[in-house]
Amino acid sequence: MYKLLLRPIFFSFDPEKIHHFTFSLIKFTSKIPGFKSIYRSLYVVDDSRLERKLFGLTFKNPVGLAAGFDKNAVLYNELANFGFGFIEIGTVTPKGQAGNPKKRLFRLKDDKGIINRMGFNNEGLESAIEQLKKNKGKLIIGGNIGKNTNTKPADYTADYLTCFNALHPYVDYFVLNVSCPNVGSHAKLNDKDYLEELIGAVQKANNTFEKQKPILLKIAPDLNTTQLDEIIELVKTTNLDGVIASNTSTDRSGLKASEAQLEAIGNGGLSGQPIKDKSTKVIKYLSEKSNKAFPIIGVGGIHSSKDAIEKLDAGADLIQIYTGFIYEGPSLIKAINKAILK
Protein backbone atom coordinates (compact mmCIF):
# COMPACT_ATOMS: atom_id res chain seq x y z
CA MET A 1 0.00 0.00 0.00
CA TYR A 2 2.75 2.47 0.92
CA LYS A 3 4.85 2.07 -2.24
CA LEU A 4 1.85 1.76 -4.57
CA LEU A 5 -0.39 4.47 -3.13
CA LEU A 6 1.24 6.74 -0.56
CA ARG A 7 4.80 7.10 -1.82
CA PRO A 8 3.87 8.44 -5.29
CA ILE A 9 1.71 11.09 -3.59
CA PHE A 10 4.36 11.96 -0.97
CA PHE A 11 7.12 12.12 -3.59
CA SER A 12 5.19 14.65 -5.66
CA PHE A 13 5.73 17.25 -2.92
CA ASP A 14 8.78 19.02 -1.49
CA PRO A 15 10.70 16.51 0.72
CA GLU A 16 10.91 18.72 3.81
CA LYS A 17 7.25 19.79 3.65
CA ILE A 18 6.04 16.21 3.25
CA HIS A 19 8.24 15.16 6.18
CA HIS A 20 6.35 17.53 8.47
CA PHE A 21 3.01 16.51 6.94
CA THR A 22 3.79 12.83 7.56
CA PHE A 23 4.56 13.59 11.21
CA SER A 24 1.20 15.32 11.58
CA LEU A 25 -0.55 12.43 9.82
CA ILE A 26 1.01 9.79 12.12
CA LYS A 27 0.25 11.92 15.20
CA PHE A 28 -3.36 12.40 14.12
CA THR A 29 -4.09 8.78 13.18
CA SER A 30 -2.41 7.50 16.37
CA LYS A 31 -4.99 9.42 18.40
CA ILE A 32 -7.90 7.67 16.65
CA PRO A 33 -9.11 4.75 18.80
CA GLY A 34 -7.86 1.45 17.47
CA PHE A 35 -5.23 2.84 15.09
CA LYS A 36 -2.26 2.08 17.36
CA SER A 37 -3.41 -1.54 17.49
CA ILE A 38 -3.77 -1.60 13.70
CA TYR A 39 -0.24 -0.26 13.22
CA ARG A 40 1.16 -2.79 15.69
CA SER A 41 -0.68 -5.70 14.07
CA LEU A 42 0.64 -4.65 10.67
CA TYR A 43 4.28 -3.97 11.53
CA VAL A 44 5.40 -5.34 14.91
CA VAL A 45 7.16 -8.70 15.13
CA ASP A 46 7.09 -9.68 18.80
CA ASP A 47 9.54 -12.55 19.36
CA SER A 48 12.04 -12.96 22.20
CA ARG A 49 14.55 -14.46 19.74
CA LEU A 50 14.96 -10.99 18.24
CA GLU A 51 16.21 -9.53 21.54
CA ARG A 52 19.76 -8.18 21.60
CA LYS A 53 21.71 -7.36 24.76
CA LEU A 54 24.32 -4.64 24.28
CA PHE A 55 25.92 -1.99 26.54
CA GLY A 56 23.84 -3.34 29.43
CA LEU A 57 20.61 -2.64 27.50
CA THR A 58 18.06 -5.11 26.12
CA PHE A 59 16.78 -4.19 22.66
CA LYS A 60 13.43 -5.78 21.68
CA ASN A 61 14.82 -6.27 18.19
CA PRO A 62 17.94 -5.08 16.33
CA VAL A 63 16.18 -2.69 13.91
CA GLY A 64 16.35 0.97 14.90
CA LEU A 65 15.48 4.35 13.42
CA ALA A 66 18.55 6.51 12.78
CA ALA A 67 18.95 10.06 14.05
CA GLY A 68 17.68 12.87 11.85
CA PHE A 69 14.15 11.57 11.37
CA ASP A 70 12.69 12.50 14.78
CA LYS A 71 15.08 15.36 15.50
CA ASN A 72 12.99 16.97 18.24
CA ALA A 73 11.71 13.79 19.91
CA VAL A 74 8.11 14.54 19.00
CA LEU A 75 7.10 11.22 17.38
CA TYR A 76 9.06 8.41 19.07
CA ASN A 77 6.06 7.11 21.07
CA GLU A 78 3.99 6.79 17.88
CA LEU A 79 6.90 5.39 15.85
CA ALA A 80 7.28 2.63 18.46
CA ASN A 81 4.09 1.12 16.97
CA PHE A 82 5.85 0.57 13.62
CA GLY A 83 8.06 -2.23 14.95
CA PHE A 84 11.34 -0.50 15.76
CA GLY A 85 13.53 -1.95 18.50
CA PHE A 86 15.01 1.46 19.29
CA ILE A 87 14.84 5.06 18.11
CA GLU A 88 17.58 7.68 18.07
CA ILE A 89 16.42 11.26 18.48
CA GLY A 90 18.37 14.36 17.43
CA THR A 91 20.82 15.64 16.52
CA VAL A 92 20.12 17.86 19.54
CA THR A 93 22.16 21.04 20.10
CA PRO A 94 22.15 23.22 23.26
CA LYS A 95 20.20 26.04 21.61
CA GLY A 96 17.53 25.71 18.96
CA GLN A 97 18.70 26.68 15.49
CA ALA A 98 17.12 27.03 12.06
CA GLY A 99 19.84 25.11 10.21
CA ASN A 100 20.94 25.88 6.67
CA PRO A 101 18.83 27.92 4.23
CA LYS A 102 16.11 26.05 2.34
CA LYS A 103 15.95 24.24 -0.08
CA ARG A 104 18.18 21.72 1.69
CA LEU A 105 16.65 18.25 1.23
CA PHE A 106 16.66 16.48 -2.15
CA ARG A 107 15.55 13.09 -3.45
CA LEU A 108 17.61 11.13 -5.95
CA LYS A 109 14.76 8.86 -7.06
CA ASP A 110 16.68 6.85 -9.64
CA ASP A 111 19.39 6.14 -7.07
CA LYS A 112 17.02 5.58 -4.13
CA GLY A 113 19.02 8.19 -2.28
CA ILE A 114 18.69 11.50 -0.48
CA ILE A 115 21.04 14.48 -0.28
CA ASN A 116 20.59 16.77 2.70
CA ARG A 117 22.36 19.80 4.11
CA MET A 118 19.93 20.44 6.94
CA GLY A 119 22.64 21.79 9.26
CA PHE A 120 21.45 20.41 12.61
CA ASN A 121 18.10 22.21 12.49
CA ASN A 122 16.34 21.47 15.78
CA GLU A 123 14.33 23.16 18.51
CA GLY A 124 17.09 22.81 21.09
CA LEU A 125 17.82 20.96 24.27
CA GLU A 126 15.00 22.21 26.50
CA SER A 127 12.36 21.42 23.88
CA ALA A 128 13.72 17.88 23.44
CA ILE A 129 13.66 17.30 27.22
CA GLU A 130 10.03 18.41 27.46
CA GLN A 131 9.14 15.89 24.74
CA LEU A 132 11.21 13.10 26.35
CA LYS A 133 9.31 13.59 29.61
CA LYS A 134 6.33 12.10 27.70
CA ASN A 135 8.21 8.83 27.15
CA LYS A 136 5.84 5.89 27.63
CA GLY A 137 8.77 3.45 27.91
CA LYS A 138 7.87 1.44 24.83
CA LEU A 139 11.44 1.08 23.57
CA ILE A 140 15.05 2.21 23.94
CA ILE A 141 15.78 5.85 23.09
CA GLY A 142 19.18 7.09 21.96
CA GLY A 143 20.27 10.71 22.21
CA ASN A 144 22.33 12.01 19.28
CA ILE A 145 24.09 15.22 20.35
CA GLY A 146 26.09 17.92 18.59
CA LYS A 147 27.32 21.48 18.78
CA ASN A 148 25.58 24.67 17.70
CA THR A 149 26.70 26.03 14.34
CA ASN A 150 27.85 29.38 15.77
CA THR A 151 29.81 27.85 18.66
CA LYS A 152 33.50 28.81 18.67
CA PRO A 153 36.00 25.94 18.43
CA ALA A 154 37.16 26.52 22.01
CA ASP A 155 33.61 25.84 23.21
CA TYR A 156 32.75 22.72 21.18
CA THR A 157 33.24 20.39 24.13
CA ALA A 158 31.09 22.62 26.35
CA ASP A 159 28.20 22.25 23.87
CA TYR A 160 28.44 18.45 23.95
CA LEU A 161 28.65 18.44 27.76
CA THR A 162 25.62 20.73 28.07
CA CYS A 163 23.54 18.30 25.99
CA PHE A 164 24.97 15.22 27.68
CA ASN A 165 24.34 16.35 31.25
CA ALA A 166 20.83 17.64 30.58
CA LEU A 167 19.67 14.65 28.50
CA HIS A 168 21.26 12.03 30.75
CA PRO A 169 18.11 11.20 32.75
CA TYR A 170 15.96 10.93 29.61
CA VAL A 171 17.82 8.72 27.11
CA ASP A 172 19.24 5.19 27.27
CA TYR A 173 22.43 5.78 25.28
CA PHE A 174 24.33 8.68 23.69
CA VAL A 175 25.84 9.26 20.27
CA LEU A 176 28.52 11.91 19.71
CA ASN A 177 27.80 13.20 16.21
CA VAL A 178 31.17 14.39 14.94
CA SER A 179 30.85 13.26 11.32
CA CYS A 180 28.00 15.26 9.81
CA PRO A 181 29.29 17.04 6.67
CA ASN A 182 26.68 19.81 6.98
CA VAL A 183 28.06 21.71 9.98
CA GLY A 184 30.83 24.30 10.24
CA SER A 185 34.41 23.54 11.36
CA HIS A 186 33.94 19.90 10.44
CA ALA A 187 37.71 19.32 10.35
CA LYS A 188 38.32 19.79 14.08
CA LEU A 189 35.57 17.30 14.93
CA ASN A 190 37.50 14.62 13.03
CA ASP A 191 40.87 15.38 14.60
CA LYS A 192 42.01 12.37 16.66
CA ASP A 193 43.49 14.46 19.47
CA TYR A 194 40.31 16.49 19.77
CA LEU A 195 38.14 13.36 19.75
CA GLU A 196 40.18 11.96 22.65
CA GLU A 197 39.63 15.22 24.54
CA LEU A 198 35.88 15.26 23.78
CA ILE A 199 35.29 11.60 24.66
CA GLY A 200 37.33 11.96 27.85
CA ALA A 201 35.33 14.99 28.95
CA VAL A 202 31.98 13.28 28.27
CA GLN A 203 33.08 10.11 30.07
CA LYS A 204 34.19 12.16 33.07
CA ALA A 205 30.72 13.73 33.16
CA ASN A 206 29.16 10.27 32.79
CA ASN A 207 30.99 9.08 35.90
CA THR A 208 29.31 11.77 38.00
CA PHE A 209 25.94 10.06 37.53
CA GLU A 210 24.80 7.15 39.67
CA LYS A 211 24.05 5.13 36.54
CA GLN A 212 26.37 5.57 33.56
CA LYS A 213 24.94 5.64 30.03
CA PRO A 214 26.64 4.02 27.00
CA ILE A 215 28.49 6.47 24.71
CA LEU A 216 28.96 5.80 20.99
CA LEU A 217 30.74 7.64 18.21
CA LYS A 218 29.12 8.15 14.78
CA ILE A 219 31.66 8.07 11.97
CA ALA A 220 31.69 8.95 8.27
CA PRO A 221 31.60 6.31 5.51
CA ASP A 222 34.36 8.11 3.60
CA LEU A 223 37.20 7.27 6.02
CA ASN A 224 40.23 5.44 4.59
CA THR A 225 41.82 2.43 6.28
CA THR A 226 44.39 4.58 8.09
CA GLN A 227 41.58 6.68 9.58
CA LEU A 228 39.59 3.56 10.47
CA ASP A 229 42.66 2.17 12.23
CA GLU A 230 42.73 5.40 14.23
CA ILE A 231 39.06 4.89 15.17
CA ILE A 232 39.82 1.35 16.38
CA GLU A 233 42.71 2.67 18.46
CA LEU A 234 40.56 5.54 19.75
CA VAL A 235 37.83 3.14 20.93
CA LYS A 236 40.48 1.02 22.66
CA THR A 237 42.28 3.88 24.44
CA THR A 238 39.09 5.69 25.54
CA ASN A 239 37.00 2.58 26.34
CA LEU A 240 34.21 3.94 24.16
CA ASP A 241 31.08 1.74 24.20
CA GLY A 242 30.69 1.42 20.45
CA VAL A 243 30.59 2.94 16.98
CA ILE A 244 27.80 3.83 14.54
CA ALA A 245 28.86 3.26 10.95
CA SER A 246 28.01 5.31 9.16
CA ASN A 247 26.84 8.87 8.66
CA THR A 248 26.12 10.42 5.24
CA SER A 249 28.75 10.63 2.48
CA THR A 250 30.16 13.53 0.48
CA ASP A 251 31.15 11.17 -2.36
CA ARG A 252 29.08 11.49 -5.55
CA SER A 253 30.69 8.72 -7.63
CA GLY A 254 28.60 6.09 -9.39
CA LEU A 255 25.28 7.91 -9.19
CA LYS A 256 22.60 7.65 -11.86
CA ALA A 257 21.69 11.29 -11.27
CA SER A 258 23.09 13.59 -13.96
CA GLU A 259 25.96 16.01 -13.36
CA ALA A 260 23.53 18.87 -14.03
CA GLN A 261 21.13 17.58 -11.38
CA LEU A 262 23.90 17.16 -8.83
CA GLU A 263 25.29 20.60 -9.60
CA ALA A 264 21.83 22.14 -9.13
CA ILE A 265 21.50 20.40 -5.75
CA GLY A 266 24.95 21.44 -4.52
CA ASN A 267 26.71 20.20 -1.39
CA GLY A 268 25.26 17.94 1.29
CA GLY A 269 25.40 14.47 2.78
CA LEU A 270 24.32 11.54 0.62
CA SER A 271 22.31 8.71 2.19
CA GLY A 272 20.41 5.67 0.95
CA GLN A 273 21.27 2.92 -1.54
CA PRO A 274 24.31 4.72 -3.06
CA ILE A 275 26.25 4.39 0.21
CA LYS A 276 25.16 0.81 1.03
CA ASP A 277 28.37 -0.95 0.00
CA LYS A 278 30.62 1.80 1.33
CA SER A 279 28.99 1.61 4.76
CA THR A 280 29.11 -2.21 4.79
CA LYS A 281 32.85 -2.17 3.97
CA VAL A 282 33.48 0.18 6.91
CA ILE A 283 31.55 -2.16 9.24
CA LYS A 284 33.41 -5.22 7.97
CA TYR A 285 36.79 -3.53 8.33
CA LEU A 286 36.13 -2.30 11.87
CA SER A 287 34.75 -5.65 12.94
CA GLU A 288 37.51 -7.81 11.46
CA LYS A 289 40.47 -5.51 12.18
CA SER A 290 39.43 -5.04 15.82
CA ASN A 291 38.53 -8.72 16.22
CA LYS A 292 34.98 -7.72 17.29
CA ALA A 293 36.41 -5.65 20.14
CA PHE A 294 33.39 -3.32 20.33
CA PRO A 295 29.71 -3.21 19.26
CA ILE A 296 28.83 -1.64 15.91
CA ILE A 297 25.48 -0.19 14.84
CA GLY A 298 25.27 -0.47 11.06
CA VAL A 299 23.44 2.16 9.03
CA GLY A 300 23.55 3.22 5.40
CA GLY A 301 21.53 2.07 2.39
CA ILE A 302 19.33 -0.56 4.02
CA HIS A 303 16.33 -0.83 1.68
CA SER A 304 15.56 -4.55 2.01
CA SER A 305 15.92 -7.47 4.40
CA LYS A 306 18.86 -8.64 2.24
CA ASP A 307 20.63 -5.32 2.79
CA ALA A 308 20.06 -5.66 6.54
CA ILE A 309 21.41 -9.21 6.68
CA GLU A 310 24.51 -8.03 4.78
CA LYS A 311 25.18 -5.44 7.49
CA LEU A 312 24.75 -8.02 10.25
CA ASP A 313 26.94 -10.54 8.44
CA ALA A 314 29.60 -7.83 8.03
CA GLY A 315 29.77 -7.44 11.81
CA ALA A 316 26.98 -5.06 12.85
CA ASP A 317 25.29 -5.94 16.14
CA LEU A 318 22.32 -3.66 15.52
CA ILE A 319 21.15 -1.77 12.44
CA GLN A 320 19.36 1.50 11.75
CA ILE A 321 17.29 2.67 8.80
CA TYR A 322 16.37 6.15 7.62
CA THR A 323 16.29 6.66 3.84
CA GLY A 324 15.06 3.08 3.42
CA PHE A 325 12.14 3.89 5.73
CA ILE A 326 11.21 6.81 3.46
CA TYR A 327 11.53 4.83 0.21
CA GLU A 328 10.19 1.45 1.31
CA GLY A 329 7.78 2.34 4.13
CA PRO A 330 7.23 0.75 7.55
CA SER A 331 6.80 -2.77 6.14
CA LEU A 332 10.60 -2.78 5.78
CA ILE A 333 11.01 -3.12 9.56
CA LYS A 334 8.77 -6.19 9.69
CA ALA A 335 10.51 -7.74 6.64
CA ILE A 336 13.93 -7.33 8.26
CA ASN A 337 12.85 -8.80 11.59
CA LYS A 338 11.20 -11.77 9.86
CA ALA A 339 14.35 -12.35 7.79
CA ILE A 340 16.50 -12.29 10.94
CA LEU A 341 14.25 -14.94 12.52
CA LYS A 342 14.69 -17.13 9.45
Backbone hydrogen bonds, N-H to C=O, Kabsch-Sander energy under -0.5 kcal/mol:
donor,donor_aa,acceptor,acceptor_aa,energy
5,L,1,M,-2.7
6,L,1,M,-1.3
7,R,2,Y,-3.7
9,I,5,L,-0.9
10,F,6,L,-3.0
11,F,7,R,-3.2
12,S,9,I,-1.3
13,F,10,F,-1.6
18,I,14,D,-2.5
19,H,15,P,-1.5
20,H,16,E,-1.7
21,F,17,K,-2.0
22,T,18,I,-2.7
23,F,19,H,-1.8
24,S,20,H,-2.0
25,L,21,F,-2.5
26,I,22,T,-2.7
27,K,23,F,-2.5
28,F,24,S,-2.7
29,T,25,L,-2.8
30,S,26,I,-2.0
31,K,27,K,-0.7
31,K,28,F,-1.2
32,I,28,F,-0.5
32,I,29,T,-1.0
35,F,32,I,-2.3
38,I,34,G,-1.8
39,Y,35,F,-2.9
40,R,36,K,-2.5
41,S,37,S,-2.4
42,L,38,I,-1.9
43,Y,39,Y,-2.3
44,V,40,R,-2.1
46,D,44,V,-0.7
47,D,45,V,-0.9
50,L,47,D,-2.2
51,E,48,S,-1.2
52,R,59,F,-2.1
54,L,52,R,-0.6
54,L,57,L,-2.2
57,L,54,L,-3.2
59,F,52,R,-3.4
59,F,57,L,-0.6
60,K,85,G,-0.7
64,G,62,P,-0.7
64,G,319,I,-2.8
65,L,86,F,-1.8
66,A,64,G,-0.5
66,A,321,I,-2.4
68,G,90,G,-2.5
69,F,66,A,-1.0
71,K,69,F,-0.7
73,A,70,D,-1.3
79,L,75,L,-2.8
80,A,76,Y,-1.3
81,N,78,E,-1.5
82,F,79,L,-2.0
83,G,80,A,-1.1
84,F,79,L,-0.7
85,G,63,V,-3.6
86,F,63,V,-0.8
87,I,140,I,-2.3
88,E,65,L,-2.2
89,I,87,I,-0.6
89,I,142,G,-2.8
90,G,70,D,-1.1
91,T,144,N,-0.5
92,V,144,N,-2.8
96,G,123,E,-0.5
97,Q,122,N,-2.4
100,N,118,M,-2.6
106,F,115,I,-2.8
108,L,113,G,-3.0
109,K,107,R,-0.6
111,D,108,L,-0.8
112,K,108,L,-0.9
112,K,109,K,-0.7
113,G,108,L,-2.0
114,I,271,S,-1.9
115,I,106,F,-2.6
116,N,269,G,-2.1
117,R,104,R,-2.6
122,N,97,Q,-1.7
125,L,93,T,-0.9
125,L,94,P,-1.1
128,A,124,G,-1.9
129,I,125,L,-2.3
130,E,126,E,-2.0
131,Q,127,S,-1.7
132,L,128,A,-2.5
133,K,129,I,-1.5
134,K,131,Q,-1.6
135,N,132,L,-1.6
140,I,85,G,-1.0
142,G,87,I,-2.6
143,G,173,Y,-2.8
144,N,89,I,-2.5
144,N,142,G,-0.6
145,I,143,G,-0.6
145,I,175,V,-2.7
146,G,92,V,-2.3
151,T,148,N,-1.3
155,D,152,K,-2.5
156,Y,153,P,-1.3
159,D,155,D,-1.7
160,Y,156,Y,-1.8
161,L,157,T,-2.6
162,T,158,A,-2.3
163,C,159,D,-2.0
164,F,160,Y,-2.7
165,N,161,L,-2.8
166,A,162,T,-1.7
167,L,163,C,-2.5
168,H,164,F,-1.4
170,Y,167,L,-2.4
171,V,167,L,-1.1
172,D,141,I,-3.4
173,Y,141,I,-1.0
174,F,214,P,-2.8
175,V,143,G,-2.5
176,L,216,L,-2.9
177,N,145,I,-2.3
177,N,175,V,-0.9
178,V,176,L,-1.1
178,V,218,K,-0.8
183,V,180,C,-0.8
189,L,185,S,-0.9
190,N,186,H,-0.6
190,N,187,A,-1.4
191,D,188,K,-1.5
195,L,191,D,-2.7
196,E,192,K,-2.2
197,E,193,D,-1.8
198,L,194,Y,-3.0
199,I,195,L,-3.0
200,G,196,E,-2.2
201,A,197,E,-2.2
202,V,198,L,-2.4
203,Q,199,I,-2.6
204,K,200,G,-2.1
205,A,201,A,-1.8
206,N,202,V,-2.3
207,N,203,Q,-1.8
208,T,205,A,-1.3
209,F,206,N,-1.5
212,Q,210,E,-0.5
216,L,174,F,-2.5
217,L,242,G,-1.7
218,K,176,L,-1.9
219,I,217,L,-0.6
219,I,244,I,-2.4
223,L,220,A,-0.6
228,L,224,N,-2.4
229,D,225,T,-2.4
230,E,226,T,-1.6
231,I,227,Q,-1.8
232,I,228,L,-2.3
233,E,229,D,-2.3
234,L,230,E,-2.6
235,V,231,I,-2.7
236,K,232,I,-1.9
237,T,233,E,-2.9
238,T,234,L,-2.2
239,N,235,V,-1.1
240,L,235,V,-1.1
241,D,215,I,-1.7
242,G,215,I,-0.8
243,V,295,P,-1.9
244,I,217,L,-2.9
245,A,243,V,-0.6
245,A,297,I,-2.5
246,S,219,I,-0.6
247,N,219,I,-2.6
249,S,270,L,-2.3
255,L,252,R,-1.0
262,L,258,S,-2.4
263,E,259,E,-2.5
264,A,260,A,-2.2
265,I,261,Q,-1.8
266,G,262,L,-2.6
269,G,116,N,-3.3
270,L,249,S,-3.4
271,S,114,I,-2.7
273,Q,112,K,-2.0
275,I,272,G,-2.0
276,K,273,Q,-1.8
279,S,275,I,-2.6
280,T,276,K,-2.2
281,K,277,D,-2.4
282,V,278,K,-1.7
283,I,279,S,-2.2
284,K,280,T,-2.7
285,Y,281,K,-2.5
286,L,282,V,-2.6
287,S,283,I,-2.6
288,E,284,K,-2.7
289,K,285,Y,-2.9
290,S,286,L,-1.6
291,N,288,E,-0.6
292,K,287,S,-2.9
297,I,243,V,-2.6
298,G,296,I,-0.6
298,G,318,L,-2.9
299,V,245,A,-2.1
300,G,320,Q,-0.6
303,H,301,G,-1.0
308,A,304,S,-1.8
309,I,305,S,-2.5
310,E,306,K,-2.1
311,K,307,D,-1.6
312,L,308,A,-2.1
313,D,309,I,-3.0
314,A,310,E,-1.8
315,G,311,K,-0.6
315,G,312,L,-0.8
316,A,311,K,-2.3
317,D,296,I,-3.1
318,L,296,I,-1.4
319,I,62,P,-3.0
320,Q,298,G,-2.3
321,I,64,G,-2.3
326,I,322,Y,-1.5
327,Y,323,T,-2.4
328,E,324,G,-2.9
329,G,325,F,-1.3
332,L,329,G,-1.7
333,I,330,P,-1.1
334,K,330,P,-0.9
335,A,331,S,-2.4
336,I,332,L,-2.3
337,N,333,I,-2.3
338,K,334,K,-2.5
339,A,335,A,-2.0
340,I,336,I,-2.3
341,L,337,N,-1.9
342,K,338,K,-1.5
